[in-house]
Amino acid sequence: MNSLSQFVATRHAKAVKMPLGEWLAKTDDTIIVEPKWDGRRVFLFKSSEVVLASKHNGVYTKEQYPELFSKFHSLRGDRIICDGEFLPKVQQLKLFDILEVNGEDCRPKPLAERKLLLQFVARDRDLRTAWDLAHTQGQIERMKDLAIQDGFEGVMCKKAHSKYGESDAWVKLKKFDDLDAIILRRNVKGGFSWSIGVYDNGLMVELCDVGSFVKDVDPNQIQVGDVVEVQFQEITKDRKLRHAFITRKRLDKIPTECRIEQIV
């Protein structure tokens, strides 16, 4: 099972941090836009059985989530690897890409072709993330606004002809900017407040104190050394976060993944 998590950690495609206009200026490709789910990034592995695996030894089986796993009987193919978001609270899986089917490596195929292949493999529409095409920045911005109105975090924009894992092929647009940071210490003066930081060339850089969090976060469960996702509205010239708040603990990340490159 550890090998599955290692596979996810080393093979998953990543979004680039870049303003939308700058990103679009570098491509003449059609853009695939899909909603950004607030879940856990996982790969679905199907061979003799089906498991979901995330980075850092997060493995989920039918014994844990029988209702969700009962839907996987509809998957076409003897050996499948798919990429997606796992929503454990509601027992849902939203697949958005496919890496392998029946021993064939699908990663070199264009994303638009992989989307059609995923549609064939995952016949149950509830298992797939919906998507649409966009050709202009205005279209993408309107899609983002609608997604946020519908309760999503934002949207993912992806080049339609990109290979899986291709550099600068994906960009994430959210209501707030965000980063993953390390809890450095708890500040004891009145209520809950924590100092957070990230690594810069191996050295710890303190970003700010955070005393706000969403209602789903239990402050009693936040400990020094934890990785948390923090949303914020802007970054000051001295690299401090303004109007920051904690949105969740990141059980799928480790401290060394929290680096200054997220915001510079």
Residue pairs with C-beta under 8 A, 6 or more apart in sequence:
1 51
1 53
1 57
1 59
2 57
4 43
4 45
4 51
4 53
4 59
5 53
5 54
5 55
5 56
5 57
5 58
5 59
7 43
7 53
8 41
8 42
8 43
8 53
8 54
8 55
9 55
9 56
11 43
11 99
11 165
12 41
12 43
12 55
12 83
13 83
13 97
13 164
13 165
13 166
13 169
13 170
14 165
14 170
15 156
15 170
15 171
15 172
16 23
16 167
16 168
16 169
16 170
16 171
17 172
17 261
17 262
17 263
18 168
18 171
20 137
20 140
20 141
20 157
20 171
20 173
21 137
23 157
23 168
23 171
24 31
24 137
24 140
26 168
27 159
29 159
29 160
29 161
29 162
30 112
30 133
30 134
30 135
30 159
30 160
30 161
31 133
31 134
31 135
31 140
31 157
31 158
31 159
31 160
32 111
32 112
32 115
32 131
32 132
32 133
32 134
32 157
32 158
32 159
32 160
33 131
33 132
33 133
33 134
33 139
33 140
33 143
33 155
33 156
33 157
33 158
34 96
34 129
34 130
34 131
34 132
34 155
34 156
34 158
35 129
35 130
35 147
35 150
35 152
35 154
35 155
35 156
36 147
36 152
36 153
36 154
36 155
36 156
36 172
36 173
36 174
37 85
37 87
37 94
37 129
37 152
37 153
38 87
38 152
38 153
38 248
39 85
39 86
39 87
39 88
39 92
39 94
40 54
40 58
40 85
40 86
40 87
40 88
40 251
40 252
41 54
41 55
41 83
41 84
41 85
41 86
41 252
42 52
42 53
42 54
42 58
42 60
42 83
42 84
42 85
42 86
42 93
43 52
43 53
43 54
43 81
43 82
43 83
43 84
43 99
44 50
44 51
44 52
44 72
44 80
44 81
44 82
44 83
44 84
44 93
44 95
45 51
45 52
45 53
45 80
45 81
46 72
46 75
46 77
46 78
46 79
46 80
46 81
47 78
47 79
49 62
50 62
50 69
50 72
50 75
51 59
51 60
51 61
52 59
52 60
52 61
52 86
52 93
53 59
53 60
54 60
54 86
54 252
55 252
55 253
56 251
56 252
56 253
56 254
58 251
58 252
60 86
60 88
61 69
62 69
62 70
65 88
65 91
67 91
68 91
68 92
68 93
71 93
71 124
71 126
71 127
72 127
74 122
74 123
74 124
74 127
75 121
75 122
75 123
75 127
76 120
76 121
76 123
77 101
77 102
77 121
78 102
79 100
79 101
79 102
79 103
80 98
80 100
80 101
80 102
80 121
81 98
81 99
81 100
81 101
82 95
82 97
82 98
82 99
82 118
82 121
82 122
83 95
83 96
83 97
83 98
83 99
83 164
84 93
84 94
84 95
84 96
84 97
84 129
85 93
85 94
85 96
85 129
86 92
86 93
87 93
87 94
92 126
93 127
94 127
94 128
94 129
95 118
95 122
95 127
95 128
95 129
96 118
96 128
96 129
96 131
96 156
97 111
97 114
97 115
97 118
97 164
98 106
98 114
98 117
98 118
98 121
99 105
99 106
99 107
99 164
100 106
100 107
101 117
101 121
106 114
106 117
106 164
107 163
107 164
107 165
108 163
108 164
109 117
109 163
109 164
110 160
110 161
110 162
110 163
111 158
111 159
111 160
111 161
111 162
111 163
111 164
111 169
112 160
112 161
114 164
115 131
118 128
119 128
122 128
132 143
133 160
134 140
134 143
134 157
140 155
140 157
140 173
143 155
144 154
144 155
144 173
147 154
147 155
148 154
148 175
153 174
153 175
154 172
154 173
154 174
154 175
155 172
155 173
156 170
156 171
156 172
156 173
157 170
157 171
157 172
157 173
158 169
158 170
159 166
159 169
159 170
162 169
162 170
163 169
174 231
176 231
176 232
176 233
177 231
177 232
177 233
177 234
177 235
177 263
178 229
178 230
178 231
178 232
178 247
179 198
179 229
179 230
179 232
179 241
179 258
179 262
179 263
180 198
180 227
180 228
180 229
180 230
180 250
180 253
180 257
180 258
180 262
181 196
181 197
181 198
181 207
181 227
181 228
181 230
181 258
182 196
182 197
182 198
182 204
182 225
182 226
182 227
182 228
182 255
182 258
183 194
183 195
183 196
183 222
183 223
183 224
183 225
183 226
183 227
183 228
184 194
184 195
184 196
184 197
184 204
184 206
184 224
185 194
185 195
185 224
186 192
186 193
186 194
186 222
186 224
187 193
187 194
187 195
187 209
187 211
191 211
192 211
192 213
192 219
192 222
193 209
193 210
193 211
194 209
194 210
194 211
194 222
194 228
194 246
195 206
195 208
195 209
195 210
196 206
196 207
196 208
196 209
196 210
196 228
196 230
196 244
197 204
197 205
197 206
197 207
197 258
198 204
198 205
198 207
198 258
198 259
198 260
198 262
198 263
199 205
199 255
199 256
199 258
199 259
199 260
200 259
200 260
205 239
205 260
207 239
207 240
207 241
207 244
208 240
208 241
208 242
208 244
210 230
210 241
210 244
210 245
210 246
212 244
212 245
212 246
213 219
213 245
213 246
213 247
214 245
214 246
214 247
214 248
216 248
217 246
217 247
217 248
217 249
221 249
222 228
222 246
222 249
225 255
226 249
227 249
227 250
227 253
227 254
227 255
227 257
227 258
228 246
228 247
228 248
228 249
228 250
229 246
229 247
229 248
229 249
229 250
230 241
230 244
230 245
230 246
230 247
231 244
231 245
231 247
232 241
232 242
232 243
232 244
232 245
233 242
233 243
234 241
234 242
234 243
235 241
235 242
235 263
236 242
239 260
239 263
239 264
